[in-house]
Amino acid sequence: MKLLSVIGTRPQYVKIKPIFDYCNQNNIDHTIVDTNQHYSESVSDYFIKEFSLKIDYNLDVKNSDEISFISDSMVKFKSIVDIEKPDFVLIYGDTNSTLSSSLVCYKLKIPFAHIEAGLRCNDIKVPEELNRIVSDLTSTVQFTPIKKALPNLNNGILCGDLEYELLNNNYDKPISYDGPIVMTLHRQRNLTKNRFSSIMDFCESLETDINFYVHHRTKTFIEKNNITLPKNINPLPPANYSEMVDSLVKCKFIITDSGGLTKTSPFFGKKCLVMRSVIEWSETESNKYSKRYMNLDDMNWVNEFTINRNKRFYLGDSSPSKIIIDNIKNILNVTKN
């Protein structure tokens, strides 16, 4: 069995790690293609080195605009597929790397799995929503971390979340609530003068230290608009995974527009204030781990930091990496027979 995975962004480096380890431990032929979507030393190289990933092909696609990135990725990825001739391709999440590779596999009739499938925020104006839907519709099999996503899929399999597998296996540390608030912001909807100013005013009103891990897109926005951050905000470069885990272990709570941080808030036993009007990981909200900023009508929710920790919130009873690989083996066996 010859597998090929496509990654290119920070969340995808995280998701692939358990799959990478499982394939190595079980002598499975596994090729990794990196589209280069989030390339920078702090975003890509740190994660690759920390996770000891072996990147077999780097497409080195420039990410100057979405259309060029998607089209260039498709052309370059096709050339790799022609060389490698994989039995099955694995794509992850909801990025433009996910979309471009899914379209290539579909057009070439190469079987592929969409991992972290079935999630919906039900707002097609969110770019990731289109990527999810296309990948779900075109993939051979869809692996989802949540049971309620199964009705969205035509061949869905519940497997649990790969990042929870990674966290439980490698980053299980005691938690506290005595560190600064952790904040990340990167979505385009938050990078307007009025919206960003509103968020900064709210942060200043907390009168609590905030470690703000500044995404490269957000850094450019701040510099371009000559924005002065409130004094209680400490701007920091993007953290590597271990650094972010250490911050989340100690922080009072989280402010973010990241789906990944929202998803992992139960693992760290932290409340998460989501700077979005729609969210995919709605179970965190129904279980009181997260709340959307627009619904924050009671500051006690923010000030009462502690909440019960649930390290297996999105994990389930088994190993997602094993479930994924075992099911792909079964599909290939059925196809051969």
Secondary structure in CASP SS format (residue, H / E / C, confidence):
PFRMAT SS
TARGET T0000
AUTHOR 0000-0000-0000
METHOD secondary structure of the structure
MODEL  1
M C 1.00
K E 1.00
L E 1.00
L E 1.00
S E 1.00
V E 1.00
I E 1.00
G C 1.00
T C 1.00
R H 1.00
P H 1.00
Q H 1.00
Y H 1.00
V H 1.00
K H 1.00
I H 1.00
K H 1.00
P H 1.00
I H 1.00
F H 1.00
D H 1.00
Y H 1.00
C H 1.00
N H 1.00
Q H 1.00
N C 1.00
N C 1.00
I C 1.00
D E 1.00
H E 1.00
T E 1.00
I E 1.00
V E 1.00
D E 1.00
T C 1.00
N C 1.00
Q C 1.00
H C 1.00
Y C 1.00
S C 1.00
E H 1.00
S H 1.00
V H 1.00
S H 1.00
D H 1.00
Y H 1.00
F H 1.00
I H 1.00
K H 1.00
E H 1.00
F C 1.00
S C 1.00
L C 1.00
K C 1.00
I C 1.00
D C 1.00
Y E 1.00
N E 1.00
L C 1.00
D C 1.00
V C 1.00
K C 1.00
N C 1.00
S C 1.00
D C 1.00
E H 1.00
I H 1.00
S H 1.00
F H 1.00
I H 1.00
S H 1.00
D H 1.00
S H 1.00
M H 1.00
V H 1.00
K H 1.00
F H 1.00
K H 1.00
S H 1.00
I H 1.00
V H 1.00
D H 1.00
I H 1.00
E H 1.00
K C 1.00
P C 1.00
D C 1.00
F E 1.00
V E 1.00
L E 1.00
I E 1.00
Y E 1.00
G C 1.00
D C 1.00
T C 1.00
N H 1.00
S H 1.00
T H 1.00
L H 1.00
S H 1.00
S H 1.00
S H 1.00
L H 1.00
V H 1.00
C H 1.00
Y H 1.00
K H 1.00
L H 1.00
K C 1.00
I C 1.00
P C 1.00
F E 1.00
A E 1.00
H E 1.00
I E 1.00
E C 1.00
A C 1.00
G C 1.00
L C 1.00
R C 1.00
C C 1.00
N C 1.00
D C 1.00
I C 1.00
K C 1.00
V C 1.00
P H 1.00
E H 1.00
E H 1.00
L H 1.00
N H 1.00
R H 1.00
I H 1.00
V H 1.00
S H 1.00
D H 1.00
L H 1.00
T H 1.00
S C 1.00
T C 1.00
V E 1.00
Q E 1.00
F E 1.00
T E 1.00
P C 1.00
I C 1.00
K H 1.00
K H 1.00
A H 1.00
L H 1.00
P H 1.00
N H 1.00
L C 1.00
N C 1.00
N C 1.00
G E 1.00
I E 1.00
L E 1.00
C C 1.00
G C 1.00
D C 1.00
L H 1.00
E H 1.00
Y H 1.00
E H 1.00
L H 1.00
L H 1.00
N H 1.00
N H 1.00
N H 1.00
Y C 1.00
D C 1.00
K C 1.00
P C 1.00
I C 1.00
S C 1.00
Y C 1.00
D C 1.00
G E 1.00
P C 1.00
I E 1.00
V E 1.00
M E 1.00
T E 1.00
L C 1.00
H C 1.00
R C 1.00
Q H 1.00
R H 1.00
N H 1.00
L C 1.00
T C 1.00
K H 1.00
N H 1.00
R H 1.00
F H 1.00
S H 1.00
S H 1.00
I H 1.00
M H 1.00
D H 1.00
F H 1.00
C H 1.00
E H 1.00
S H 1.00
L H 1.00
E C 1.00
T C 1.00
D C 1.00
I E 1.00
N E 1.00
F E 1.00
Y E 1.00
V C 1.00
H C 1.00
H H 1.00
R H 1.00
T H 1.00
K H 1.00
T H 1.00
F H 1.00
I H 1.00
E H 1.00
K H 1.00
N C 1.00
N C 1.00
I C 1.00
T C 1.00
L C 1.00
P C 1.00
K C 1.00
N C 1.00
I E 1.00
N E 1.00
P E 1.00
L E 1.00
P C 1.00
P C 1.00
A C 1.00
N C 1.00
Y H 1.00
S H 1.00
E H 1.00
M H 1.00
V H 1.00
D H 1.00
S H 1.00
L H 1.00
V H 1.00
K H 1.00
C E 1.00
K C 1.00
F C 1.00
I E 1.00
I E 1.00
T E 1.00
D C 1.00
S C 1.00
G H 1.00
G H 1.00
L H 1.00
T H 1.00
K H 1.00
T H 1.00
S H 1.00
P H 1.00
F H 1.00
F H 1.00
G C 1.00
K C 1.00
K C 1.00
C E 1.00
L E 1.00
V E 1.00
M C 1.00
R C 1.00
S C 1.00
V C 1.00
I C 1.00
E C 1.00
W C 1.00
S H 1.00
E H 1.00
T H 1.00
E H 1.00
S H 1.00
N C 1.00
K C 1.00
Y C 1.00
S E 1.00
K E 1.00
R E 1.00
Y H 1.00
M H 1.00
N H 1.00
L C 1.00
D C 1.00
D C 1.00
M C 1.00
N H 1.00
W H 1.00
V H 1.00
N H 1.00
E C 1.00
F C 1.00
T C 1.00
I C 1.00
N C 1.00
R C 1.00
N C 1.00
K C 1.00
R C 1.00
F C 1.00
Y C 1.00
L C 1.00
G C 1.00
D C 1.00
S C 1.00
S C 1.00
P H 1.00
S H 1.00
K H 1.00
I H 1.00
I H 1.00
I H 1.00
D H 1.00
N H 1.00
I H 1.00
K H 1.00
N H 1.00
I H 1.00
L H 1.00
N H 1.00
V H 1.00
T H 1.00
K H 1.00
N C 1.00
END
